[in-house]
Amino acid sequence: MPFTPFHFGPAFLLGEIFERKVNLFSILLGSVIIDVRATYCLFTGCRPLHGPLHNFLTATLIALLISWILFSQRNWLTRVTDKLRIEQTYSFISIIAGSIIGTWSHVFLDSFLYTDIIPFWPLSANPLLGMVGSGTIYTLCVISFLPAIVMFTYRYWKRA
């Protein structure tokens, strides 16, 4: 994606659909953390832009790290989600599921767009490259945000 927040749309929608089974913080964090190195490279000029974080193996390791961090902070996060009227479970399984969905969705979406991504590393090919056009991917990301925000808003007011 040209801008990492595009990844919030699909992740937010999946988080809302699976609200009681998948932790929302973990899915949202997982969906954008993969671009930490790419953002650094964007500003410093290092190449390849996407590099080693944009594959499913590394994304899984990052998801496990996110899971460990969020699980250790679950008491604080519960207070935050309670104030936001978000019903969440902070079981380790729900956090792992969210983290993996978030990181993998990022790699999956970017795999259609960029030549410097090898999603199935250590295999050297990207069979997803070009299968779906960039306009379709960007539209999917933007449009998926709309039902997610509607669902979130509805649940927020319903819990008031």
Secondary structure, DSSP 8 states (H G I E B T S, - for coil): --SGGGGHHHHHHHHHHTTTTS-HHHHHHHHHHTTHHHHHHHHH--SSSSGGGSSHHHHHHHHHHHHHHHHHTHHHHHHHHHHTT------HHHHHHHHHHHHHHHHHHHHTT-TT--TTTTS---TTTTSS-HHHHHHHHHHHHHHHHHHHHHHHHHT-
